[in-house]
Structure formats: structure tokens, C-alpha cells
Amino acid sequence: MWNPSPTAHSFPPSVLARRSEFRKRKLGLMPSAVRRLLDTCGEVFADGGAGIVPSSEDVDRIMSILDGIDASDVGLTPDMSYFRRGASRGTPVITYLPIRELEQFSMVIFCLPPSGVIPLHDHPGMTVFTKLLFGSMHIKSYDWVNVPQNLAELVNPLQRQSHATSAYFQSSTSLPPGLRLAKVKRDAIFTAPCRTSVLYPEDGGNLHCFRARTCCAVLDVLGPPYSSARGRDCTYYHDRPYAWFPGGALEGEISRRHLWVDVILLLDGEANLVADDDGGAYAWLEERNQPDDFFVVRAKYNGPRI
């Protein structure tokens, strides 16, 4: 008996969907991964602003797209000129490729030659997604330890402590301007392919530095982006070992450094992490100008059309 070929309605919906997607891709009608990322970021950051963190669902939406993006989606390969050290013996030049720069968010790529360094810097009030597209790099990041800059603010909580300890705080002075205590969030080597990382205004490693072990391409989404007009300047820092502290401002039976151990104990019970045998968990971050040997060159994004 003659059996007619099945009609379109004979196929399960899942098969029809896959066929439709294939036809759209073949005809160039499917939005690219970068296009989908742009559209999603536009939705997520539409009503955002400094200090406003996207919902966990929205964070997952952006991460799921970024996790699927690789260098081919943005038209980059390791043999491009961006990733060559050049003739200079100094720190390699970093190339900055802006994909989109909007008031609500920006999407940019940083191209680092081997040994390229992006020095320690902050992201004030921002949520930042970082995807390593290719290469291997060392990343070290910190979050601020929220303790008062002026130790005298802790006198009242210390009334429950011994009279001698309270007296030390009453006689102490503020930390030097531009110096704050931070806790190490991440100190590791990352090699592509790896998952997208996220930092937030108050945690997740809001201050970080990159050091390329090989040539690297890094895709960043920043919401909201840096803006001098809105008070979101990029600040650079020296990181000092916890054992280091500028001396001379406090004398007595205990040093200012040990006062800060007591501060951490009183505030969050983590003084054991700041003890001499585990000082690597914390560091002093000191504001600095942009390093003289840090050079960033802006170039046009020439990846696939969005």
C-alpha cells in the first residue's frame, strides 16, 4: 500500500524546533551569542545603578550565555597582533576592544600579551562578569574588611573589654589616608576554558589584578560601567602583606597592628585568620596613582557583526 511521506504535523515539537533553529542559523537569522548577551544585559541592567545587584536569576541568565561564548564568537585568535609583546622590554601594552559602551552597562574585551598585567584596581558599586576566552592567567582578588578607619569609633563596644584595652583604642589615631584592610578572595591560576566569574559591589573579589601567563583574551561585562561624572572612577592600589604596617604613629605595650587583630576579633570573630601564622588571608591596600608602566590602547572591535 502506498504510504505518503509524513507531513510537518507528524513530527514532534522538539524535532520541529531543532529544524527551525537549523534553518535560521543557515539563513543567518539566529541572533549570535554576543547579540543575545547584549540583549540580556540590556534587560538586566535597564533599571540598575551603582550598588544595585541583579537578582540571582538574572546573574544566572548572563552567566549561562557567557559560559557558552568563546574567542570565535568575537573574532579573536591568539596569533593576532594584540597578543604580541612587541619590541619593548617593559610591561606589555594591553589592548582594549569596546563592544558596547552604554550608560547602564559596558561590554569590553581586554587583550593581554604574555606577561601582560592589569594592576590591582576596584569596581565601585559595580557588578562585573568576567569570561576568560583563551589563555592562562593569575588572578588575585580582594574584598574590603568593613572596619572603621578611626579606631576611636570602637571605644563604646570595647567597654565590655578590659580597661587597658579600651584605653589603647581611646589613645589611637585613624589609619593613614588611603590605607584599608582587605581579605583575599581569590589567588589562583585560571586557564580557559573555565566558567565565568562574577564580582559584586561588596563581595566576590571587587578588587582584582590580572597577570597573563600566556596571551589572554578577557571579556568583561560591567554594570554600571566606570563614570567619572557619576563618581565611579577606577582606583589603583598597592597590596601590602598583613605583617607590613607604617609604624611610628602608635607606641605602647601593643602595636597598632595587634590592635587591628582585636578589631577583627570584636567585629566578626575572625582574628584567628589574621594571626601571625595565617596573615596571608589579609592584606593592607594602599591607594596609588595609575602605574606609569600600565599602558592601555583602545582599538576598534572587528568581530562578527552584532
C-alpha positions as CSV (number, residue, x, y, z in Angstrom):
1,M,0.0,0.0,0.0
2,W,1.3,3.5,-0.8
3,N,2.3,5.3,2.3
4,P,2.5,9.1,1.9
5,S,5.5,10.9,3.4
6,P,4.8,12.3,6.8
7,T,3.5,15.9,6.9
8,A,5.1,18.5,9.1
9,H,2.4,17.9,11.7
10,S,3.6,14.4,12.1
11,F,6.9,15.4,13.7
12,P,7.2,16.0,17.5
13,P,7.5,19.7,18.5
14,S,11.1,19.2,19.6
15,V,12.2,18.0,16.2
16,L,10.4,20.9,14.5
17,A,12.1,23.3,16.8
18,R,15.5,21.9,16.0
19,R,14.7,22.1,12.3
20,S,13.6,25.7,12.6
21,E,16.7,26.6,14.5
22,F,18.9,24.9,11.9
23,R,17.1,26.8,9.1
24,K,17.5,30.1,10.9
25,R,21.2,29.5,11.5
26,K,21.7,28.6,7.9
27,L,20.0,31.7,6.8
28,G,21.8,33.9,9.3
29,L,18.5,34.7,11.1
30,M,19.5,33.4,14.6
31,P,21.0,36.0,16.9
32,S,24.6,35.4,17.7
33,A,25.7,34.6,21.3
34,V,27.1,38.2,21.6
35,R,23.8,39.6,20.4
36,R,21.9,37.5,22.9
37,L,24.3,38.7,25.6
38,L,23.8,42.3,24.7
39,D,20.0,41.9,24.7
40,T,20.0,40.1,28.1
41,C,22.3,42.7,29.7
42,G,20.1,45.5,28.3
43,E,17.1,43.9,30.2
44,V,19.1,43.1,33.4
45,F,20.7,46.5,33.8
46,A,17.9,48.6,32.4
47,D,16.9,49.9,35.9
48,G,20.2,49.3,37.6
49,G,22.7,51.7,39.1
50,A,25.7,51.9,41.4
51,G,25.4,49.3,44.2
52,I,22.3,47.6,42.7
53,V,23.0,43.9,42.3
54,P,21.0,41.9,39.8
55,S,18.8,39.1,41.1
56,S,20.3,35.6,41.2
57,E,18.1,34.6,38.3
58,D,19.5,37.5,36.2
59,V,23.0,36.7,37.2
60,D,22.4,33.1,36.1
61,R,21.0,34.3,32.8
62,I,24.1,36.3,31.9
63,M,26.5,33.6,33.1
64,S,24.8,30.9,31.1
65,I,25.3,32.9,27.9
66,L,28.9,33.9,28.8
67,D,29.8,30.3,29.6
68,G,28.9,29.4,26.0
69,I,30.9,32.2,24.4
70,D,34.4,31.6,23.1
71,A,37.0,33.5,21.1
72,S,35.5,32.6,17.8
73,D,32.3,34.4,18.8
74,V,34.2,37.7,19.0
75,G,36.6,37.0,16.1
76,L,39.8,36.7,18.1
77,T,42.7,34.3,17.7
78,P,46.0,34.1,19.7
79,D,48.1,34.9,16.6
80,M,46.7,38.4,16.3
81,S,48.9,41.4,16.8
82,Y,47.1,42.4,20.0
83,F,48.7,39.5,21.7
84,R,52.4,40.1,20.8
85,R,54.7,41.6,23.3
86,G,56.4,43.9,20.8
87,A,59.9,45.2,20.9
88,S,59.6,47.0,24.3
89,R,61.3,45.4,27.3
90,G,58.8,46.9,29.7
91,T,55.4,45.8,30.6
92,P,53.4,44.7,27.5
93,V,50.7,47.0,26.2
94,I,47.1,45.9,26.9
95,T,44.6,46.4,24.1
96,Y,41.0,47.4,24.9
97,L,38.2,46.5,22.5
98,P,34.8,48.1,23.3
99,I,31.9,46.1,22.0
100,R,29.3,48.3,23.6
101,E,29.6,51.3,26.0
102,L,26.3,52.4,27.3
103,E,25.2,54.3,30.4
104,Q,23.7,51.2,32.1
105,F,26.5,48.7,31.2
106,S,29.5,48.2,29.0
107,M,30.8,45.1,27.3
108,V,34.6,45.1,26.5
109,I,37.5,42.8,25.7
110,F,41.0,43.1,27.1
111,C,43.8,41.6,25.1
112,L,46.9,40.7,27.1
113,P,50.2,39.5,25.6
114,P,52.3,37.1,27.7
115,S,53.3,38.7,31.0
116,G,50.8,41.5,30.5
117,V,49.5,42.9,33.7
118,I,46.3,44.7,34.7
119,P,47.2,46.1,38.1
120,L,45.1,45.9,41.2
121,H,42.1,48.1,40.9
122,D,38.5,48.4,42.2
123,H,35.0,48.4,40.7
124,P,33.0,50.9,42.8
125,G,29.3,50.0,43.0
126,M,29.6,47.5,40.1
127,T,28.6,44.0,39.3
128,V,31.2,42.6,36.8
129,F,31.1,39.4,34.8
130,T,34.5,38.1,33.6
131,K,35.0,35.4,31.0
132,L,38.5,34.2,30.0
133,L,38.1,33.4,26.3
134,F,41.5,31.8,25.9
135,G,44.9,31.7,27.6
136,S,46.1,31.3,31.2
137,M,46.4,34.0,33.8
138,H,46.9,34.5,37.5
139,I,44.1,36.4,39.3
140,K,44.3,37.8,42.8
141,S,41.3,39.5,44.2
142,Y,40.2,41.1,47.5
143,D,37.2,42.3,49.3
144,W,37.2,45.1,51.9
145,V,37.1,44.3,55.6
146,N,34.4,46.6,56.9
147,V,36.1,48.1,60.0
148,P,36.1,51.8,60.9
149,Q,39.0,53.9,59.7
150,N,39.1,55.6,63.1
151,L,39.7,53.2,65.9
152,A,38.1,55.6,68.4
153,E,34.7,54.6,66.9
154,L,35.2,51.2,68.6
155,V,35.6,52.6,72.2
156,N,32.0,52.0,73.2
157,P,31.9,48.4,72.1
158,L,35.1,47.9,74.0
159,Q,33.7,48.9,77.3
160,R,33.0,45.3,77.9
161,Q,36.7,44.5,77.5
162,S,39.4,45.3,79.9
163,H,40.0,48.9,80.9
164,A,43.6,48.7,79.5
165,T,42.4,47.6,76.0
166,S,39.8,50.3,75.9
167,A,42.4,52.9,76.8
168,Y,44.6,51.8,73.9
169,F,41.8,52.4,71.5
170,Q,40.9,55.8,73.0
171,S,44.5,56.9,72.5
172,S,44.9,55.5,69.0
173,T,44.5,57.6,65.8
174,S,43.0,56.9,62.4
175,L,44.6,54.7,59.8
176,P,46.7,56.6,57.3
177,P,44.6,58.1,54.5
178,G,44.2,55.7,51.5
179,L,45.0,52.6,53.5
180,R,42.4,49.9,54.2
181,L,42.3,46.3,55.4
182,A,41.2,43.7,52.8
183,K,40.7,40.0,52.8
184,V,42.0,37.8,50.0
185,K,39.1,36.3,48.0
186,R,40.9,34.5,45.2
187,D,44.6,33.8,44.5
188,A,44.8,31.2,41.7
189,I,45.7,30.5,38.1
190,F,42.8,30.2,35.6
191,T,43.1,28.5,32.3
192,A,40.5,28.6,29.5
193,P,38.0,27.0,29.1
194,C,36.7,27.9,32.5
195,R,33.5,29.2,34.0
196,T,32.5,32.9,34.1
197,S,33.4,34.7,37.4
198,V,31.3,37.4,39.0
199,L,32.2,40.1,41.4
200,Y,29.8,42.4,43.3
201,P,29.9,45.8,44.9
202,E,30.6,44.4,48.3
203,D,32.0,40.9,47.7
204,G,33.1,38.3,45.2
205,G,36.6,39.9,44.9
206,N,35.6,43.5,43.9
207,L,39.3,44.5,43.7
208,H,41.5,42.3,41.5
209,C,44.6,42.2,39.4
210,F,45.4,40.0,36.3
211,R,48.8,38.7,35.2
212,A,48.9,36.8,31.9
213,R,51.0,33.6,31.8
214,T,50.3,33.2,28.1
215,C,48.5,35.5,25.7
216,C,44.9,36.0,27.0
217,A,41.6,37.5,25.9
218,V,39.1,38.5,28.6
219,L,35.5,39.5,28.0
220,D,34.1,41.8,30.7
221,V,30.5,43.0,31.3
222,L,30.3,45.9,33.8
223,G,27.1,47.1,35.2
224,P,27.1,50.0,35.6
225,P,30.4,51.0,33.9
226,Y,33.1,53.4,35.2
227,S,32.0,57.0,35.1
228,S,34.0,59.9,36.4
229,A,30.9,62.2,36.2
230,R,29.0,59.8,38.4
231,G,31.8,59.2,40.9
232,R,32.8,55.8,39.6
233,D,36.5,56.3,39.0
234,C,38.9,53.4,38.8
235,T,41.3,53.5,41.8
236,Y,44.5,51.6,41.8
237,Y,46.2,50.0,44.8
238,H,49.4,48.6,46.2
239,D,48.8,45.4,48.2
240,R,51.0,45.1,51.3
241,P,51.4,41.9,53.4
242,Y,49.4,41.9,56.5
243,A,52.6,41.9,58.6
244,W,53.5,45.3,57.0
245,F,52.3,48.4,58.6
246,P,53.6,52.0,58.6
247,G,55.0,52.4,62.1
248,G,55.7,55.3,64.4
249,A,52.2,56.5,65.0
250,L,51.4,54.4,68.0
251,E,53.6,53.4,70.9
252,G,52.8,51.2,73.9
253,E,52.7,47.7,75.1
254,I,51.0,46.5,72.0
255,S,51.4,47.7,68.4
256,R,48.8,49.2,66.2
257,R,48.9,46.0,64.2
258,H,47.8,44.0,67.1
259,L,45.0,46.5,67.8
260,W,43.7,45.6,64.4
261,V,43.7,41.9,65.3
262,D,41.5,42.8,68.2
263,V,39.3,44.8,65.9
264,I,38.7,41.8,63.7
265,L,38.0,39.6,66.7
266,L,35.4,42.0,68.0
267,L,33.7,42.6,64.7
268,D,33.4,39.3,63.1
269,G,35.3,36.7,65.2
270,E,37.9,36.1,62.5
271,A,41.0,37.2,64.4
272,N,42.4,33.6,64.1
273,L,42.6,34.3,60.4
274,V,44.7,37.4,61.0
275,A,47.1,35.8,63.4
276,D,50.8,35.8,62.6
277,D,50.7,32.2,61.2
278,D,47.9,33.0,58.8
279,G,48.5,36.6,57.8
280,G,48.3,35.7,54.1
281,A,44.5,35.8,54.4
282,Y,44.5,39.6,54.8
283,A,46.4,42.5,53.3
284,W,46.7,46.2,53.5
285,L,45.6,48.0,50.3
286,E,47.1,51.4,49.7
287,E,45.8,53.8,47.1
288,R,48.2,54.8,44.3
289,N,48.1,56.6,41.0
290,Q,47.8,54.6,37.8
291,P,51.1,52.9,37.4
292,D,53.5,54.6,34.9
293,D,54.2,51.3,33.2
294,F,50.5,50.4,32.6
295,F,49.5,51.2,29.1
296,V,46.1,50.5,27.5
297,V,45.5,51.1,23.8
298,R,41.9,51.4,22.6
299,A,41.2,49.7,19.3
300,K,38.1,49.0,17.2
301,Y,36.1,45.9,17.8
302,N,36.2,44.0,14.5
303,G,34.5,40.8,15.5
304,P,31.4,39.3,13.9
305,R,28.7,41.8,13.2
306,I,26.2,42.1,16.0
